[in-house]
Amino acid sequence: DYLEIDPDFRGNVLGVFLVAVIATRALELGCDGTVLTAFPVPGLIEFYEGTGAVRQAPRGWNHSRNLVALTFELPALGRLKELADALLEEKQA
């Protein structure tokens, strides 16, 4: 329901890795996309867009008007999984 990175670690690989792990799990569950909502904090929406999110909500999706809906479609999930796999391999090497 709610994820947040410690402010001391924002803007580095940990945030990208978190999004990549979520994408990996979504693919394991057979999802063809994921949606998250975020507060319109300066730099946050752009961060998610940089990881492959598109600023939109699927049809019929309801969310608070003070939040921005971000959708990760299947190609973005695949790229994020590849990134998570590469980061894990790098750490294990």
N, C-alpha and C positions, 0 to 999 in steps of 0.2 A: 503494500500500500504506500509506503513512504520510504524513500532512500535519500540519504544526504551524505556528502563527503565532508570530512572535517575541513574547516576553512584553511588550515595549514597545508592541506594536500590538494587543494583545488588548483586546476590549471596544469596538472601534470598527468603522467601516465595512469595514475590510479583511477581518475574519473573515466577515462577512455576504457580502461580495463573493466570497470564496473558495468558500463554500457555493453561491452563485448560479452561479458559473462551472462548478462540478461538475454542478449540475442542468442547466445549458444543454447541456453536453457529453453528459450522459445522454440528454436528449431528442433531440439530433442523432443518437445511435446507436440510437434507437428504443426506449429503455427506458421501462417504465411505472412504474418505481420504483427507488430506490437504497437500500442499507443500509450503514450504517457502525457501527463499534463505537468506544466511547470509554471512557476511564477515568472512574470516578465522582468526578470532581474537583468540588468545590463551585462551582456556577455554570455548569459546562460543559454538563451535560445540559440544564439549563434554557435555555441559549443555543440549543442545537440545537432544542429544542422551540419556542422563540420564532421560529425560522426555518421551522417547519412539520413537524419530525420528530415521529414518534409512537414512544413507548418500547415497542418490540416487535420481535421477529424474525419473518421469514416462516417458515411451516411448513417444517421440514426444515433450517433454517439452523443451523449449528453455530458457536459462538464461545466464546472463553475465558470462564469463569465470573466472572473478575474484571473483565470489560468489560460495558458496557451497550449493547445493540443498539438502534439508532435507524433507523426506516424513513421515507423520504421517498416518499410515494405520488404518483401522477401530478398531482393538483391542486396539491400543494406544489411539485413540480418546475416546473409552469407559472408559479406565482406567483414563484418564485425567478428563473426566466428573465426574466420581465417586469421584475423588480427589476434584474437584471444589465444588461438592455438600457437601462433608464432611467439607471442609473449611468454607463454608457458614453456615452450621449447627453449627459448633463450634463457629463461631462469634456470631450467634444469641442466643446461650445458655448462 
